[in-house]
Amino acid sequence: MSRELDVVVLGEALIDIVITSAGAAERPGGSPANVTVALGRLGRDAALVARVADDDRGGVLRAWLSASGVDLHTAGDPERTATARAMIDERGNATYDFDIDWTLPSPVEIPAARIFHTGSVAATLAPGADEVRAAVERARATALISYDPNIRPALTGGVADARVRVEAIVALSDVVKASAEDAAWLYPGVAPVEVAREWVALGAGLVVITDGDAGSLGVTAHATVEIPAVPTLVVDTVGAGDTFMGTLLDGILNISGDTAELREAVRALDDATLPPLLHRAAAAAAITVGREGMDPPTREDLQRSAASKESA
């Protein structure tokens, strides 16, 4: 019998072609892949189901995932590994242009895990997005469902179509994390806290909205919690939200019990139990933005960071 993983992630792995004023460089990435790397760095047993070709860029991705202890399960046989041109501005923020084929086998095989995570391009780009939703529906019986919309406007069918796809998976999810930018794009003029409350009303147990140096907020049926960002010198923001997501899931995995008990515990998070999860995730994201590229902290890095703040 195969082992049950801590987390399985379904979504894109790709090569970021990072362009700055200093020139261009290629780095492994993709939001779902980043989440698995963040989890692997924290010592979690994580696997990624993605489309990765047998080419040079695919080899870079495999080595990068393996170095953080992440198992890669290839879905289908793509001709080439996907790429995303990431243009980094003077503030360290990234905008993207993608070259990706997201065609999945039906049904796509997903290893057993306590948490099933998906999002980003994988959950909105046809034709694979429909299979992602079907995989979420199948996984829900045995796993906690985690979702990060991580909207890429260039790859959606417009706001209305994206909103339908996002809300369908939100309704199936236990944990949802989105950026304030995503919330504003999906719901212009609506405050992030109201978006979070609407998603909880749709069925999500915990919704977290992150807003860079403005901090983040978490909403459940029992609490609305706001926390500040951790002050840090920003090198670039690539992978910050994915590090937050992975660290949040790592904290949730510390809750014992079967799927039903874990789901109930997440939905019962309140003003006392939710802030520590958010503070720790914010601390991990702060470490990542202080480094070049997607370089999330290990568990030891987080412990050292917490100890240094306590002694300061």
N, C-alpha and C positions, 0 to 999 in steps of 0.2 A: 504494500500500500504506500502511495506517495505521501510525503509529509505535507501538513498544512502550513502554508506560508503565513508570515505576519501580514504582508500586503502584496496584492497583485495589482499592477497598473496596466491598463489598456490605453495605448495612445502612441503618438508619433515620437520617434527619435530621429534626429536630423543633424546636419552640420550647419552651424551658424557661420556665415561669412561676415565677420565683424568689420565694419568700415568706420574708421575714425579719421580725424584730421592727420593722424600720423601714418595712415595707410590701412591695409586690409590684412586680416588674419582669420584662419579657420579654427573653429572650436566646436566640440561636440555639444549638443543641446537638444532642445525640444522640451516643452513644459512637462509632459508626463514623464519623460526620461529623467529630467531634473529632479522630479519628486522622488523617483526611485533611488537616485544617487544620494539625495539628502537622507533618505531612510537608511540606505546602506551605510553611509558614514556614521550614522547613529547606532549601528550594530544590528539593525533589523534585518530579518530574512525576507527580502523583497525580490520580486520578479517583474520584468517588463515584457508585455506582449506588444510587438511593434513590427513594422515593415522595414527591414534593413537588408540591403543588397549585399551580394558577395563581391564587393569592390573595395578600392582603397579607403574610401570614406566610411564604408561599412566596417572595415577593420579598425579604424580609429574609434568608432562608436563602441564596438565590442570590447576593445581594450579599456576604454574609459569606464564602461559599466562594470566590467570584471574587476577593475582596480578598487571599486567601492563595494564589491561583494554582491553585485546585482546579477541575477540570472536573466538572460535574454531568450525569449521564445519568439522566433520569427513567424509572422503571419503572412503567408503567401510568398511569392518569389518575385519581388520587384526588379525591374531592369537596372535601376540606379538608386542610390541612397538619396533621400530628400535633402534639400538645402533651404536655408532661410538667410537672405541678406539682411543683416542687422545694422542699421545706421545709428551710430551713437552720437548724440549731440554733446554740447559743451557741459551740460549738467549731468551727463552719464545716462540719460534716458535713451531707450531703444525703440525704433520703428522697424517693421519687418516687411519683406517681400519674399514670397514662398515659391519654391518649385517642388511640388509634392504630389504623388499619386496615392490616394487613400482608398484602396480597394481591398476589402477584407473577405476571407472565405466565410461561407455561411453554413453552419454556425462557426464562429471563431472559438477555438479551444482556449479556455481560461483555467489555469491551475487553481486549486482550492486555497483559500486564504481567509483570515479573519476580517480583513478589510479589502474591498474592491474599489479602486480609484480610477477615475477617467476625467477627461475634460479637454479644453483647448481645441485645436484643429480637429482632433479625432471625433469630437462630439458634434461638429457642425458641418464638416466637409463631406459632400456626397462623393461616391456612393456609400462609403464606409460608415457614415454617421448613423444610418438606420441600423446597421449591425451592432454598433456600439450601444445604442439604446436597447436593442434586444438582449445584448449580453448583460446589461445592467438589470433588466427585468429578470433574467435567469439567475443572476448572482444574488439577488436580494433575499432569496430564501435561506441562504447559508452564510452571507457576509454582510457586514456593515458597508453601506454605500457612501463613497466620498466623491465630490465633484467640484471642479474648478472651471468655470466657463472660459476664462482666459481668452476673451474674444479677440480674433484677428479679423478686422472688418474687411480686408482685401479678399478673404476666403469665405465670406458668408454670402447669402442671397439677399442681403439687406436687413435692416433692423427688424422688420415684422417677421420674416422667416426665422431669423436667429432667435428672436424672443420665444417663438413657438417651440423651437428645439430646446432652448435653455430651460424653459418652464416645465417641459415634459420630463427632463431628467431631474430637475430640482424636486419635483413631486415624488420622485422615487428615491431621493437621497436622504441620508441621515446627517451628513456633514457637507456643507457647501461653503467654499471660500471664493470670494471674488474681489477684484480691485474696485476702488471707487470709480476709476475710469471706465471699467466694464459696466458698472451699474448706471453711470451717467449716459453711456452710449445706448444701452438697452432701454432706459427709462428717462428720457431727457426731462430735466426740471424736477425730478423726484429726489428727495433727500435719501442718502444711502441708508439711514436707519429705517425709513419707510419701505425701501426695497427689501431689506432684510426681514422686516416683519411680514411683508407680503409673501416672501418665500417660505417663511415658517408656516404661514396660513395655508400655503399650497401643500405642505407636508414635510418639509425639511425639519430635522430636529435641532440642528445648530447651524446658524449662518454667520459667517465672519466676513466683514468688509474691511480690506486693508487700504490705507491711503498714504503710503510712503512716510515722509517725515511728519505728517499730521496724525499718525497713529492708526489705530484700528478699533473696530467695535465688534462685539459678539452679541447675538440675539438668540434666545431660546424662548419657549413658551413661558419660562419663569424669570427671565432676566434680560436686561439690556445693559451691557458693560462696555465702557470706553476705556482704552489704555493709551498712553503716549508711546510714540516711537522711542527707541533707544538711541540717544545721540551718538553719532559716529561720523567719521570723515568718509564721504561717498567716493568710491573709485569708479564703480559702475553698478547699475541696478539689475543687470542680467541675473536671473535666477533668484532674486530676493523673495518674490511671492511664492515660488516653488519651494524654497527653503522653509518659509513660514508654513506652507501646507504640509510638507513632510514632517516637520517638527511637531506640528499640531497633532498629526496622526500618531506619531511616536508617543506623545503624551496620552492620547486616548487609549493606546494599546496597553498602557499600564493598568487600565481598569480590567478587572478579572471577570470571567463569566462567558457563557455561550453567546451566540449572536443576539438572541432576544434580550439577554441581560445587558449586553453592551449597548444595544440600541436604546433600551430603557434608560440606562445610565447617562448616555449622551443627551437624551431629551430632558433629563432631570437636572442638567447643569444649571447652577444658579449664581447669585451674586458672590457666594463664597468659593465655589468650586471652579467657576469658569475663568476668573482672572489669572490664576497661576498658569493655566494652559496657554493663554494668550501672551502673557509676559515672556514665557520661555520661548515661544515661537518668534516673538518680536526680537528677542536677544539673538537668536540664531540668524534671523534675517539681517540684523545689523552687522554681524560678523561677515556675512556673505557680501554685502554691499561695500565693505571695507577692503575687499580683495578684488583682483582683476578676474573677470570671467565667472563662470559657475563653479565656485569653490566653497561648498557649504562646510560647516564645522562638524567635527567628530563629537562624540559624547564627551570626550575628555576636554575638547576646546570649550564646550558649553560649561562644563564644571569649573574650569579655570576662570572663565569669564565671570561666572556667578560668584566665585570665591573672591576675585579681585574687587568686585563691586561691594561685597560685604565688608572687606577690610579697608576700603577707601574712606 
